[in-house]
Amino acid sequence: MNDSTKETLRDVIAMSVFGAIYAEAFQSFREQRTGPPDENWRIELALDAYDMADAMLVARTIREHNK
């Protein structure tokens, strides 16, 4: 495995929260009786997962700093 295909902690966190983000989006689609907003909806959900991963890593750094 080369460096470009290695999973980082950020990737692992993003993958772990993606399921919840995906489920929440589909629940919203059902409740509103609409489909996905556009053809890029999957990318937007993935970006949301990485945003959450970034926030979790920042929180981890703050927590470690405050110990």
N, C-alpha and C positions, 0 to 999 in steps of 0.2 A: 504494500500500500504506500503510495507516495504522499507527500505532504498535502497535495491539493485534494485528496480524497479522505483524509483523516477526519474523523468526527471530533469536534471540539466540545468542551463543556457547554458552550453556547448552543451548538447544534443539538446536543442531548436534551437540554432544557427546552429548546424550541419544539423538538419532537414530542416531548412529554406534555406540553400544554396545547399542542395543536389539536388533539382530539376534542378537548373541551371547547376550544374556540370554534371548531367545525360544527360540533353538536349545537352550540349556542346559535350559530348562524342559521342552521337548518330549522331550529325551533322558531326563530324569528320569521323565516320564510313561510313556515306553516301557519303561524299565528296571523301574519299579514296577508296570507293567501297570495303571495307573490313568489316569483322565482328569483334566482340570483339577479342582482342589479345589472351586471354586464359580464362580458366574457373574461374579464380579469379578476373575478371574485375570488378564485382560488389563490392567486398571487397575493391579493390583499389579505386574505386570511393567513397565509404563510408569513407575510411581513408583520402582521399582528403578533404572531407567535415569536418571531425574532425580537420584536419590541419588548415583549414580556420577558424574554430571556435576558435581554440587555438590562432591563430594570432589576431583575433578580440578581444579576452579577454585580450591579452597582450596590444593591442592598447588602449583598454578601461582603463587599469591600468595606462599606460603612460599618457593618457589624463587627468585622475583624479589627477595624481601626479603633473602635470604641471599647474593645475588651481591655 
